Amino acid sequence: RPIEVDWWIKRAKDPFKIPSLDTVSKFDTFRRSWISWWTALQPSYRREHQNGQPMPRSEVADAWIDLVIPGSNGIYLIIFTLAWW
């Protein structure tokens, strides 16, 4: 996961203390790391395809239960960090 997420977790996930992404370089690094993290959490049938998209646009019969987000706050981390964008 992005180092910014680890930084935030070490600060008790305070919603008022988020990492600084105030420069284009910092934001771009975070964005790339976040997309890699999200892609790594996906089941194999939703991994990156040739067009660079992190998931297929077609319907898949498999369940979302296969999404690998460990811990009691797994999906919370994903959603909250999207708000940093």
Helices and strands as residue ranges (DSSP letters): H 3-9, H 24-41, G 44-46, G 64-66, H 74-82
